[in-house]
């Protein structure tokens, strides 16, 4: 009939356009989700590598804390005793070695600062990441800040006429790179009350930090395991 509106054709065309728009939106959403998953995977792979490096850093610090704790215990057991100078020096060397803890965190910081933490869909994994990087690593640095002045105080006491510290080379094979010379017999040096107090306080600090490093290494291992399982 002339003048009649072709509602059927218009309706069909509208539905076709609507379907096309819907398909396009669904496709865009799928591509966005795929891009997010790729970004998430790349970021978590980087964090996994960082965690492996951080575990090496922590393990190195743990060895040094164990050396220092053992040296302090040896000193305590031999305060005031006649022992060979070489034996005393071999233990005192262990108290001289130190290097700053350098937390490895670039992957996490990059993800956090770009708002990418939301891309980690697993809430438990996201929580583990936050705890490790926002609490664990800062706690290690806090313990380091407490440990450092105790070490410096002991070294000042040791170096004030008691021990001459020669040239030093800090190597992973410490204590071979440090040369010391006792200016007094160990029995006399170790009978000094100030020396004893400051050495044992320093040794206790090293022991305390060492225990916390063990805990941190456990968290590191657990987080790496969770990441590996998630990425698979």
Secondary structure by P-SEA (a helix, b strand, c coil): cccccaaaaaaaaaaaaaaaaaaaaaaaaaaaaaaaaaaaaaaaaaaaaaaaaaaaaaaaaaaaaaaaaaaaaaaaacccccccaaaaaaaaaaaaccccbbbbcaaaaaaaaaccccccccaaaaaaaaaaaccaaaaaaaaaaaaaaaaaaaaaaaaccccccccccccccccccbbbbbcccaaaaaacaaaaaaaaaaaaaaaaaaaaaaaaaaaaaaaaaaaaaaac
